[in-house]
Amino acid sequence: MQIRKATKEDIKHVAKIYVDSWRTTYRGLVPDEYLAGLSYEEAQKNWNDFLIGGNEAFIYVAIDDRRKIIGFASGKRIEEKNFDGELYSLYLLQECRGLGAGKRLVSAIAKHFQENGIHSMMVWVMKQNKSGLGFYERIGGKEYNHRTSSFGGTEVRDVSYGWHDLPALYVK
């Protein structure tokens, strides 16, 4: 498996993984109509906008042995009281979960932050997403804050996890 910084040419794959991951991960947590309304084209536009929108935003992709992009993670600088970086997203194709790509992508994000003068990181996770919560707890995330979000008219609770020791996230 290879982890590398995403290029503009990768955004089409990033958008597909994003939409497909939402449709599998959040089924039953947000309305089916919301998930059905997600489009690859709009996701591609949104991820392109993310990269050019400032905040030193970036994306890393995970590539399997067949040279197929199987997941991605993104990050950006934030101005928050206790953290200066946000792990903005982490998505893997459902069939590729549990293979270590998630840890390697988080490691790449942490290294990128550290190399660019960002020394702490947080992530928001839907509280009902038990596998996501478990993943961030297993890699040392400490619960930090709560908020509510709305998707398709359904309110969900989110929890944030944070890290102040980014090198502890590096995969050797």
Summary of the structure (lengths in Angstrom):
residues: 172
radius of gyration: 15.2
end to end distance: 13.8
largest distance: 42.7
contacts: 523
relative contact order: 0.17
helix: 39%
strand: 32%
